[in-house]
Amino acid sequence: MTVHTTELDTRGLNCPLPILKAKKALAEMASGEVLKVLSTDPGSTRDFLAFAKQTGHELVSQEAAGAEFVHVLKRR
């Protein structure tokens, strides 16, 4: 398990808000720091995959736990 530096709770928010909030949080983090994003948006798995490809941040892991999704990104 990757140790995260920052945790972001976007539960209850729908696209594009989880991505926008993650983008803002990552901008305030140092290179190599890890962001954990909690989401209830079913489309967030696909969204974070595309976001990581577009921005160069590393998508460390994604998992679904019931109706919740956990995305872990490493700041480039």
Buried (B, 14 or more C-beta within 10 A) or exposed (E): EEEBBBEBEBBEBEBBBBBEBBBEBBEEBEEEBBBBBBBBBEBBBEBBEEBBEEBEBBBBEBEEEEEEBBBBBBBE
